[in-house]
Amino acid sequence: MHEFDYQKGRLFCEGVDLAELASTHGTPLYVYSEKTIKDNFNSLSSALSDLDHKIAFAVKANSNLSVLKLLNEIGADFDIVSGGELFRVLKAGGSADKCTFAGVGKTREEIEYSLEEGIYSFNVESEAELRFINQIAKEKNVIAPVAVRVNPNVDAKTHKYISTGKSENKFGIDFEFIEGLYSKASSELKNVQLRGIQMHIGSQLTEVKPFLEAVEKVSPLVAKLKTLHEIEFFSIGGGIGIVYEDALASGKKDWWDNKDSNNKPLTVEEYAKKLVPTLKALDIKILLEPGRFMVGNAGALISKVLYKKIGTAKNFVIVDAGMGDLIRPALYQGHHEIVPLIQDAKDNQVVDIVGPICESGDFFAQNRELPHLEEGDHIALLSAGAYGFVMASNYNSRSFPVEIMVSGNEHQVIRKRQNYNDLIRGEELY
């Protein structure tokens, strides 16, 4: 559920009128709901209350400092994939001992920085990386905490670009090699501490079966490693999906209650019901790494209609946001529900919603039936809080949009809109 809804025909985020927000701050504009982020965190934590668990927010989903500060204040840990993300967590008030560092290509500089700050664990993705971390730790005369990422060869049944748990994916170490690697590390690598084991099979999973399959496959391995190497945690990754197709309606409890079991999206309650018994039996700390689930439905991208163009093959609605602001539709064929900020009674129309960028892939919707839109109208692209701004670019020398956090009836700019001088900052004429 979330806090975006119509009030007397006008779209609100919590107690803030989004049309007024667009008028005041201009567009494109990202807006986030503080309450939704808190509710998502608390609902997941509550569902897993029978476990010794920690929720490590996947910073890659949304790295805005204010979002990280909020999550840190309500008790989140952090899943990071770069030195830059660690820097952001620290600037937001977090600490390195709340961070697990994942990713297949950690550099010397990133490893040294993380060790200096006191990282909780590196999630290691190859034997070569494990040996490199040991080497650096030896040079610095410290012990590096590590967890090996196991690739369980489980099909997440999601988009191929965000599937990470199959043998053909670049992530993790094949299941069959894990025991031998832990034994080798224990006997040969004196500057690493085997603190845990980690997996992550993919993103935007909408059914519980792949999660359960992975947990059931890896759990006996976890139990063995706990006995042999005294590991203290098992990270089961993230991946819980959100509602994109019917995003606005999914903000209401009635929508969930009226869904039959065959058509109901995955809930944290179902997720926990299936996984907790197996995980509880391990008697080990469980880490989760949700990103999209925490912030995806807490955000929306607001855009203004610039022009309408009637063609022989298609009708186009051209807006001021583009693929540089939200790339998911172009990159993943991702669906975002599009709604007007102000409702009217006009007939629907079948249109393509496209941006101003000089690419045919610069679209948000194709051949979609939408409420009638006119030049000057504003629209919201819902479920845009994850992998939205964080994947933005300056392609076509376009400025990054403004970001705003809403809390009740109040709002605050949490990232200013770029100006032209910002676009060239750091460049020098040759």
Secondary structure as UniProt FT lines:
FT   STRAND          4..7
FT   TURN            8..9
FT   STRAND          10..13
FT   TURN            14..15
FT   STRAND          16..17
FT   HELIX           18..25
FT   STRAND          29..33
FT   HELIX           34..47
FT   TURN            48..50
FT   STRAND          53..58
FT   HELIX           59..61
FT   HELIX           65..73
FT   TURN            74..75
FT   STRAND          77..80
FT   HELIX           83..91
FT   TURN            92..93
FT   HELIX           96..98
FT   STRAND          99..101
FT   HELIX           108..117
FT   STRAND          121..124
FT   HELIX           127..140
FT   STRAND          144..151
FT   HELIX           160..162
FT   TURN            167..168
FT   STRAND          173..174
FT   HELIX           175..177
FT   HELIX           178..188
FT   TURN            190..191
FT   STRAND          192..198
FT   HELIX           209..229
FT   STRAND          233..235
FT   TURN            245..248
FT   HELIX           249..251
FT   HELIX           253..257
FT   TURN            261..263
FT   HELIX           268..281
FT   STRAND          285..288
FT   HELIX           292..295
FT   HELIX           296..298
FT   STRAND          299..310
FT   STRAND          315..319
FT   TURN            323..325
FT   HELIX           328..332
FT   STRAND          338..340
FT   STRAND          348..354
FT   TURN            360..361
FT   STRAND          363..371
FT   TURN            375..376
FT   STRAND          378..381
FT   HELIX           389..391
FT   HELIX           395..397
FT   STRAND          402..407
FT   TURN            408..409
FT   STRAND          410..415
FT   HELIX           420..423
FT   TURN            424..426
//
